[in-house]
């Protein structure tokens, strides 16, 4: 489930359309039943918020994607004053 968010560079608090998440999930060889279980598991880990038409990546999910380090590293870079 988190790989879908990672592949789209989704940050904490950003959402994907639930239909897009579903299509991406089943295109990887998983079933609709697997999708429902994955959504429930991700919610139980506080990785996502299922808002019906949208699925929002929460902070814990963002950290779990591994993108958090990339995001903070790029934000930490600031122009030097000379």
DAUR-V573372 format. One record per residue. N is the residue number from 1. SS is DSSP state (hx for helix, st for strand, lp for the rest). PHI is phi as a letter, one per 20 degrees, with the letter a starting at -180 (none if undefined). Layout:
n:N ss:SS phi:PHI
n:N ss:SS phi:PHI
//
This chain:
n:1 ss:lp phi:none
n:2 ss:hx phi:f
n:3 ss:hx phi:f
n:4 ss:hx phi:f
n:5 ss:hx phi:f
n:6 ss:hx phi:f
n:7 ss:hx phi:f
n:8 ss:lp phi:d
n:9 ss:lp phi:l
n:10 ss:lp phi:e
n:11 ss:lp phi:e
n:12 ss:lp phi:g
n:13 ss:lp phi:n
n:14 ss:lp phi:e
n:15 ss:st phi:c
n:16 ss:st phi:c
n:17 ss:st phi:f
n:18 ss:hx phi:g
n:19 ss:hx phi:f
n:20 ss:hx phi:f
n:21 ss:hx phi:f
n:22 ss:hx phi:f
n:23 ss:hx phi:f
n:24 ss:hx phi:f
n:25 ss:hx phi:f
n:26 ss:hx phi:f
n:27 ss:lp phi:f
n:28 ss:lp phi:e
n:29 ss:lp phi:n
n:30 ss:lp phi:e
n:31 ss:lp phi:e
n:32 ss:hx phi:f
n:33 ss:hx phi:f
n:34 ss:hx phi:f
n:35 ss:hx phi:g
n:36 ss:hx phi:f
n:37 ss:hx phi:f
n:38 ss:hx phi:f
n:39 ss:hx phi:f
n:40 ss:hx phi:f
n:41 ss:hx phi:f
n:42 ss:hx phi:f
n:43 ss:hx phi:f
n:44 ss:hx phi:f
n:45 ss:lp phi:e
n:46 ss:lp phi:l
n:47 ss:lp phi:e
n:48 ss:st phi:c
n:49 ss:st phi:c
n:50 ss:st phi:e
n:51 ss:lp phi:d
n:52 ss:lp phi:n
n:53 ss:lp phi:f
n:54 ss:st phi:c
n:55 ss:st phi:c
n:56 ss:st phi:d
n:57 ss:st phi:e
n:58 ss:lp phi:e
n:59 ss:hx phi:g
n:60 ss:hx phi:f
n:61 ss:hx phi:f
n:62 ss:hx phi:f
n:63 ss:hx phi:f
n:64 ss:hx phi:f
n:65 ss:hx phi:f
n:66 ss:lp phi:n
n:67 ss:hx phi:f
n:68 ss:hx phi:g
n:69 ss:hx phi:f
n:70 ss:hx phi:f
n:71 ss:hx phi:f
n:72 ss:hx phi:f
n:73 ss:hx phi:f
n:74 ss:hx phi:f
n:75 ss:hx phi:f
n:76 ss:hx phi:f
n:77 ss:lp phi:f
n:78 ss:lp phi:c
n:79 ss:lp phi:f
n:80 ss:lp phi:e
n:81 ss:lp phi:e
n:82 ss:lp phi:c
//
